Amino acid sequence: MSVERIEADGTNDATAAVVAEALRYYSVAPGVRLNVRSGPGTSYNLVRVLPEGAEVHVYCQSPGTTITGPYGTSNIWDNISNGEYVSDAYVHTGSDGYIAPRCG
């Protein structure tokens, strides 16, 4: 018989794992001020620039313009907020593939 652990705040192990994953942040390449675009590519408008040392949460990912950066060459773009995308080639995700669901 298995026993499910419930935390003091009412969450269980599975919920805690989902919350931990939801709060995962990834580092932008060291020394880089990263352009944030309104869509998955360089033809989209520049929304803002992330400062050096920034960390981002990746909500979903989309294919787009192929970019070469510190972490390789990739056409994957990371959605970091509503209407905000950065090239995955500049984000240290630990993978050269998708690490989040595709954006709808």
N, C-alpha and C positions, 0 to 999 in steps of 0.2 A: 504494500500500500504506500503510495507516495503522499507526502505532505507538502502543501504549498505554503511557502513562507509569505506572511503579510507584514509589511513594514509598519512602523508607528503612524505614518501618514496615510495608511490605508492602501498603499500600492503593493502589488506582488512583484515577484522577480521578473516576469515578462513585461509588466508595465515599466518597471525601473530600467530594463534594457532598452525599451523603445524611447523612453525619455532621454537616456544617456546618448543614444544615437542621434536623437533630434537636436541635441545640444553640441554636437561635434563641430569643431571649427578647424579649418585648414589654413596653414600659413601661406602667404604670398611670398614669392621668391625674395631672398634677402637683397636689400638695396634697390628694390624696384618700386616705383610709383606707378600703380597699375590703372590703366584706363578702364572705366566702367561704361559699357554701351547699353543702349536701349533695346538691343536685340542681339542674337548670336552671330555677330560678324562686324568687321571693320567698316562696313557701309552704313551701319546704324549710328545714330547720333551719340555723341559723347555726353554722358550724364554727369559724371564726376570723376575724380581721380583719387584712388586709394593711396594713403600715405605709406611710406616705407614701414615695414614691420606689421602691416595689417594682417588680420585673420578674418576669414569669411566662412559663413555657413553655406553649404550647397543644398538648395531646396530641390532642384531638378537640373537636368542637363539636356542640351540640344545640339545637333550637328549644325555647323556653320562654316565660316571662313577658316581655312587651314592656317595655323600660326605656328612658327617655330620660336620656342622660348627656352628658359633654363631647364624645364622638365620635359624637353623633347618637342616633337612636331605633332600637332593634334588639330582636329577639326571640332573637338568637343568644347562647348561653351557652358560655363557654370552659371546658373541663375542664383544670384546671391540676395535678391530682394525683388519685390514686384517691379518688373520692367527694368531690371539691372542684371547685366551679363558681363562676365570676364572670361578671357581665354583660359582653358584648363592647362595650357602649356606654361602658365605662370603660377599655378596653384599646386602646392605639394600635397596631393591626395594619396600618394603611395601606389598609384595605379596609372597605367596608360590607357585604361578603358573607362567605361561608365562606373561610377560609384554611387549614383543616385538614379531615381526613375527619370525617364525622358519627360520633358515638359510637354504638357498637353496642348 
